[in-house]
């Protein structure tokens, strides 16, 4: 897809020197199998490292909206406050998606 950057999400966050973001959408593959399926054999960035890198590029009061199979998200230890959770049912054998909205409160 046309984009300004084509990088692994963790590489992007660690190398970003621009302004801070107001909102970050975080939707990584949560399982090794899914990572291999969706990215043609390439393993995705470790999720914990990705979450640890986000506060450096997010404005105080900014939001992280996380999508996945569970509600273990940014968390209090990184100075985030959970504001909303939504559950999206896809039906059939497809896992539900959980979305969490958290605000950065350093």
N, C-alpha and C positions, 0 to 999 in steps of 0.2 A: 504494500500500500504506500502511496505517497506520504511521506512524513519528514519532518525536519531532522529526526534522529532515528537510527536503526541500531539500537543497543540493547543488551540485556538490561532489565530493570535495575538490578543492583549496580551494574557498571554506570548506568546513567545517573543514579542518585549519588554515587561516590564521586563522580567527576563534575557534577553540576556546580557551576560558579555564578549562575544568573540569580535573579530575584527569587524570593521565596514564593511558594504556591499557596493559594487560598484553600484549595481542595485537591485531594489525591484519591483516585479510584484505584483500589487494590483488588485485583482479580487473578491471582496466580493459580496454576494447577496445584492442587493440594496433595496429590499422591504421586509417587514415583511412576506408577503405571500411566496415569493421565499425562504426566510430563512427557513420557516417552511417546505416547500416542499423538499428542497435540503438537509436539515440536520435533517430529521426525527423528527421534532417537537422541535429541539433545536434552540433557538434564537441566531443569530450571534452577534459578538461584535459590539457595537455602532461604526459606521464608523468614526465619528469625533474623538473619542478617539484613534482609530487606526491611523488616519492621524497625530494626535498630537504626537504620540509615535515614528513615523518613523524617524524624524531628528536625534534623539539620536543614531541611529544605522546605519546611512548612511554617507559615506565619503563626504566631501565638493566636489562638482562637480559631485556627483553621480546622478543616474537617478531613478525616480519612473515612471513606466509605469502602468497606471490605465486603467482598462476596465470596462465599465458599460453602463447604459442607458442615462447618461447625462455627461456634460463636467465640472461639479463642482468637481474639483480635489484638489490637495495639496494647490495651491494658493500662492500669493505674501505674505500673512500674515505669512506664514511659511518659507519664503525665497526661494520659488521655482519660476523658470522661465519656462513658457510654451514654448516648442520647436516645437512640432508637434502634429497634431490631425489627426486621421484616422477614417473613418466610414466604418463599415462592415455590409452589408445588408445580412440577412439570408433568406429573402423571406417569402412569406406567412404571417401568423399571428404572426410570431416571431419578437420581437422588434430588431431594429438595435443595434449593439454594437458600442460604441464610445471608441476609445483608445486615450489616451493623454500621451505624453512623456514630463516630466518636469525634469529640472536639479536643484539640490540643490545648492544655492548660498548664504551661510551664510555671 
